[in-house]
Amino acid sequence: MKNIDYDSILSGLQRKRLENANLTDTRKNEVYNRIPEIKEIDQKIASSSIQAARNRIRKITVDTGDISRRNKALADKKRLLLKQHGYPENYLEPIYDCPLCKDTGYLDGKPCKCMTQQIIDELYNQSTIRKILEQENFSTFSLTYYSKEPDGIHKHTPYENASNTLAACKDYVEHFEKSHPGVLIYGETGLGKTFLSNCIAKALLDKGHTVLYLTSINLFENILSGIIMGNVREKENMALYDYIYNCELLIIDDLGTEVPNTFVNSQLFEIINMRNNRSLATLISTNLSMRELSDRYTERIMSRIIGDFKVLQLYGTNIRYTKRKDMIQNKSSN
């Protein structure tokens, strides 16, 4: 994971706040010139609030209920005047690109969803994942290379199974806001597991969700690097842990390609368990079978996956190899 220019992101948020504040002031001046009565209303509301604050300082009893009622009546009149003159009722309210954090980037002392997504976007821009997602998505996923012949092992043909798996992935995205358990997609090399993971990532990103994609090697190397570097990269480490544990969907691609050890097992369980407790989704793809996963990872990890994840399997012949072979043959025939 490359270093993120956090200062640049924060400067961008500050610039956004200033631009929105200037736009609010411009609107206010426009309305005040056109509807002077609204300026008088704003002055009355501000004056009553200031007077109430002064009275509190002087230990004078303040009838907050009466002030609230009068200010509400003034605010209602203001909205009515705006509507009568062709303006939206909220035309003079503060403008924010992100109403949650009011464009500060932080909510309750933690990075807001909008800032987390900016960081993830920056990570994607530093890698090739953006281009990959444009090429690998639901609109480009094809069932053509999956065999329609029974394989003598499974109930469904590879084609039927892939079709069902594709439908399950689309349904997962469609209902993500309501229910989003973890997902495990497993199967041998070249069957479309990463492609389907990218389909889900692209669809959820397009819907405005925070998605972080990391290969398994990438994930554990960065966690280990963060622990070793400690305070030297404190800001980067905090951000890394934040989007691993708090993004709405964490994709761990190619689980099983990392070096197996107790560190990996402990970190993987912590990630899965903590995200599950926070009702955050984790998508894992792997070339390992369920038996191989059980041999490699702890019982606690497998218990979480089997109990809490939607498990999807792809099977058939290596599609990646078949596509490449067809491409070579087409080139040679031309």
N, C-alpha and C positions, 0 to 999 in steps of 0.2 A: 504494500500500500504506500503510495507516494504521499509526501507531506502536503497538507491542505493549507492554503493561505487564509487562515481564519480572520486575520486583520482585514483582508480584502472583503470577505463576506460581511463582517460587521460594519465596514465602511459603506458597503452597498445598502445595508439595512438603514444606516443613518441617513444616507442620501435619499432613500425611499421615504423615510419619515419627513424629511424637509420638503421634498416635492409634494407630498400629500398635504402637509401643513400649509404650504403656499397655495395649493389648489383650494383648500378650505377657506383661506383668507380671501382669495379672489372671488369665490362664490359669495362670501359674506358681504364684501364690498358691493358686489353687483346687486344683491338683494336689498341691502340697506339703501342704496340709491333709488331703487325702483319701489320699495315698500318701506318707507321710513318708520312706519308703525312697528315693524319687526325689530328695528334697532332699539326703539323705546322699550319693547318687551324684554329684550335681552338685557338692557340696562337695569330694568326693574328686578329681574331675576338675580342678576349679579349683585345688585345693591342689597337685596334682602339677605342673601347669603353672607355678604361681608358684615352687615349689621348684626346678624345672628352670631357670627364668630366673635365680634367685638363684645357683645353682651356676655358671651360665655367667659371671655377673659376677665370682664369686670364683675363676674359672679352674679349677673342679672339673669333672672329666670327667662328662659327662652321657650316659647310655645312652638315646638318643632312641628306639631301636627298642623297648626294653623299656617305656618310658613310653607309646609309641603302642599297643603291644599291650594294656597294662593299661587304658588309656583306651577303646580299642575294645571290650574286654570289658564295661566299665562301661556304655558307650553302648548296646551290644546288650541288656544286661540292662534298661536304662531303657526302650528301645523295647518290650521284651517285657512289662514291667509296665504300660506305657500301654495296650497292646493287651488285656491281661488285664482291665483295668478299663474297657474300652469306649471308649478314646480312640484317635484316629488316631496312628500312630507318629511323625508329624511335628508333633504338637500343640504342642510347646513350642519349636519352631524359630522364629526371627525371622520376622515377617510383613512382606511387601513387596507393594505393588501392582505394582511393576516389579522382578522379581528381577534383571534385567540390571544396573541402576544402583543398586539398593537404595533407590529413591525419592530419589536425590540430583539426578537430572536430567542427570547427566554420566557418561560412560563413556570411560575413557582420555583424559580431558581434553577430550572433545568432547561436544556435546549428545547425549543418549541418544534413541533412537527415541521413547520416551514423551514427552519434552519437546518434540521436534520436532513430534509430532502435536498436542500441546497448543497450540503456537504456530500451527500450520496451522488447528486448530479455531477459534482466536481470530480468525484472518484471515477464515475462512468466516463466523463469527458477525457480523463487521463488514460483510460484504457480503450479497448476496441469494443466494449460491450454495447455501446450505443449503436454502432453500425450492425453488430450482430443481431440486436433486437429488431432492427428495421428489416432484416432478412429472415429472421426466425420468429414467426408469430403465428397466431391462429389462421390468418388469411393465407399464409404460405405453407402451412403444414399439410402434407399430402399422404394419403393412405395407399398410394399407387404401388409402392414397393413391398407392402405386406402381403404375404401369400394368402390366397383364399382356399388353399388346400389344407385339410386336417393334418396335424403333425403326429397323430397317434398317441400324444401324451396329454394334451390339454383338451378341455371340453369345447372351447371355441377355437376357430382358426386364428392364426396370427392377425389376419385382417379384421375379423370380428372383435377380437380382443383390443386391438389398437383403436378401433372405432369407438368401443365402449370407454376406453381410457381417455380418449380425446374428449368425448362427451362429458365424462366425469370432471376433467380439468376445466372445461367451459362452465359447467355447473358450479364448480368451486369458485370461479371468478365472479359469476353472476350473483351468488349468494354470500360473497365474502363479508359484506357489511353485517350480515345477520349471524353467520356461523362460519368460523374459519379454523377448523382443527389443523394439526400438522399433516403433512403429506409425505409419504415415502414412495418414490418411483424407483423400482429396481428391475434389473434385467441385464443381459450380456451386452458387450460393447457394440456400439453402432446401431442401436435400435430406436433412438429418438428420445432418450430420457432427458438429455440436456436441452434438446430442441423444445420439448414440452415445458420444461422449467422456464425457458426463455419466453414461451408463449404466455405463460401465467404472469411472469414478471412484466412483460410489455403491456398486457391488458390491465393489470393493476396500477402500473405507473400512469397509464393513460387516464385512469379513473381518479388519480390524485392521491394514491396511497404511497406510503414510504416503503420502498423495497431495496434491500441490500443483497447483492449477489457476490458470493465468494466461493472459490474452489476450496475444497477441504484443506489442501496444502497451504493455500493463502491464509485461511482462517487461523489455523494453529500456529503458523510461523509468525503472524502478526501479533497474536496474543502472547507468544513466548518472547518476541522482540520487545513488546511493551513492558513485560515483567523485568527483563534484563536491563533495559534502558532506564527504567524507573523514573526518577524526577527529571532526567535529562529531557524527556519528551512528555512531560506531564500533561500538557494541553492536548497533544495528539492522542495520548493513551486514554484520557477521559472521553474524548470524542469517539474513539474506536469502540470502547466498551459501551458507550451510550447507544450507538446505532446497531451494535450487535444485539444488545438486550432490549432495545426500545423501538426499533423499526417495526412496522406492521407485518412485514413478511421478510424473514431471513432465508435466503436460499444457500444451502451448502451443497455444492456440486461435486460429484466424484468422491463421496465419502468412501474411505478405504484406501485411497492413494497416498495418504499421509503415513509417516512412520508410526507404527503402533507402539504405544507405551502408556504408563499409568497417567502421565500428564494429559495426554489426549483424552483418555477415558474420563478423567475427572472434569476437564474443561467441557467436554461434550455433554456430560450429564448436567453440569451446572447450567449450560446454555439452554438445553431442552427443557429442563425442569423449571428454571426461572421464567422463561418465556411462556411456558404452559400455564404457570401460576398467574401470569399477567394477562392471560387470554390472548397472547400474540402467536401468530402462526410461524411455523418453521417448515420449509420444504427441503427434503433431502433426496438427492439422486445418487445411486450407487450401482456399480457393476457386480457387487457381491450378492449372493443368494441369501435367503433368510437364515439358512444354516451357517453360512460363512460369517454373516453379521453376528450371530450368536456366539460363534467361536472367537471372534475378534473383540467384541465389546462386552461390557459388564452386564450382568443380569438386570441391574437397575435401569440401564439405558434401554435394553430390549423391552423391558416391562413398560416403559413410557411409550416407546414406538408402537408396540403391539396394542397397547391399551388406548392410546390417545390419537394415533395417526390414522389417516385414511391411507391404506396400503394399495398401491397400484403396480402391476407387473406388465412388462412388455417382453414378448418373446418372438422368435422367428430367426431368419438369417440376417447377417450383418448388412444393414441397409446402406451404411456409409461406404462399405466396400463395393456393394453392387452398383451404387450410383457412380462411383469413381471408375469402375470397370466399364460401365456403359459409356461414360464420357470419353474414356480413352479409345474405345471401339468406334465411337462416332467420329472422333478426330481422325483416326487412321483411315476410316472409310471415305472421309472427305479429302 
